[in-house]
Structure formats: C-alpha cells, structure tokens
Amino acid sequence: MNNFIRIGTRSSALAVWQAKYVQNIIHSLGIKSELVLIDSKIDMELPLHELGTQGIFTTELDNALINKDISIAVHSMKDVPTNLPDGIVNVFMPERGPYQDVFVKKDSKNNYEKNIIVGTGSVRRKSQWLHKYPTHTTKNLRGNVPTRLKKLDDLEIDGIILAKAGLERLNLFGKNCEVLNWMVPAPAQGAIVVSALESETKLINELKKLNHNATSLCVKHEREFMKSLEGGCNSPIGAISKIVGNKILFKGCVTEKDGHMQIEIEKEFNIETLHVGIIAAKEIIKKGALKIIK
C-alpha cells in the first residue's frame, strides 16, 4: 500500500475541519497525506428541494475518486446517499460528534415564545419546528455555517437552526445557542465517513482499523430507517440511535412539511438485534408515515 494518500474534501470551513480531523487520525497509522479541496455546486445559493436530494453534497468527490484524483473522500455521513455509486464503498467512521440541532438566537436574552421568523434550509427542521410552534414562520436559508450566521445578522429573522457538531467544530457555539433536545436529528447527524474505491483493498483493510464500531452500528440503524421510508438527506425524517448498556434506544419520526402532523416511534432493542431501523420503519409505516413522505 502507498504510504502517501490524497484526501478529498469540499472547500467549506466545516468540510476542511472534518478532513483535517480525519487526516490526524490516519497519521496514527503512519500514513502521510495531503488535502485536496474540491469546489461543489451545492455551495450555490439554491434551496435544497430545487437541487434534488440524492448525492447533491457528494457527487464531485465521488467523481474525483473514480478519476483517481484523490485516494479517499471525507463526507458528513448524513449527506451520503444510502445507495453509493458503483465501485465506491464507505470505509470507516470516527467516533460521532454531537448529534443535536441548535437554535441560534439573534438576541440571546429573548426566549422567543411569541411569533417569530426562523431560518432553515432543511425540510426536517422546518417541519418539526412548525409542529412544536405552529404560529411561527420559517424562511429558507442556505449556505455554509459562517454564511448562515452572517445572514442572521443581516436578514429580518429572529434565529436559525444549525447542527451542534458544526458550530462546535468551528468554535462558533455561544451563549445565544440553545440546544434543541426535543428535535429529532437527521439520520447520521454528527457522524463523519471516509469513502474509497472498492478496488483499493490494501488501503481499505488498513483504514478499517480506525472505525468506531458503536458509531457505525447506530448510524447503520438510522440509515436503514431512512432508506426503508424511501427518504433522502432532505426528507422530513428524523432518527437517532443510542447504545445504553446492552440496549439500543431508537427514536424516529416523520413530520408533515407544514408541521400539522408528526408520527413518532421510540423503542428499546437488544443490542444484538439486527436491522433495528427496518423494524422501526415498518412500525411507523403502519401508522401512516409513507403518506406524509409522499
């Protein structure tokens, strides 16, 4: 195996942080590397629903892998399609970061119980927020984390919803940030994944040593839940799986886009249970989840 590899990443500040984090982990194996920054069309100011869902964050890096311009690619796992392109495999996941969503307030002293305008580009976040606060208004907001924080100051909105992992990784989590423990996160939120060409068996076998098994197991359950519901990375689907002792605690939900209806499942499984996400999806489908998604 070549002891020098090229690590592909999007060029946003958060993506580069994630790539450097992976780079440091890989160095523990004695593998040297360099980062290769690849611009992505997703960084355009377009609503996600106009761009589609499957692979919109990963296509350029997938192409770079296939063309062998890079050796591995680093992604936010929640952005990776459940069906990967032919010839590409997910190799390992480091330990998961924070999975929660955060409400970033324009005024840290205001509790915003009255009608407010909330910025988010996520259908899931919008749906769950309107389910809890049906009299509030949401405004589409796109861009990387620093861009969205700047828009909070510039636009007539009262707050924005962001991932806690991104805020913490960029040292932007502050006193105006309220963790939304009631909001069910996107499947795999807070997790990072490294992908490579399936043919690079020596590299894959070496990098697999770095996998965090508990993270992989929980993310597997969440993504099975999403796939069983025929959802993508911008569907109104939330899921979180946690290991507590010898149990898997799973929570999932599907929410109407206007927030009117939300169907939830919260269940405990033995840690050895196979396909937790599929079992949970079947139960929530019986409650009418597919009607909401479609």
KARA-V941150 format. One record per helix or strand of 2 or more residues. SS is the DSSP state (a for helix, b for strand). FROM is the first residue (numbers start at 0). TO is the last residue. If there is no record, write none. Layout:
BEGIN
SS,FROM,TO  SS,FROM,TO
END
This chain:
BEGIN
b,3,9  a,12,26  b,31,37  a,40,42  a,47,50  a,58,65  b,71,75  a,76,78  b,87,91  b,100,104  b,116,118  a,122,131  b,136,138  a,144,153  b,158,162  a,163,168  b,176,179  b,191,196  a,200,209  a,212,227  b,236,243  b,246,254  b,261,269  a,275,285  a,288,292
END
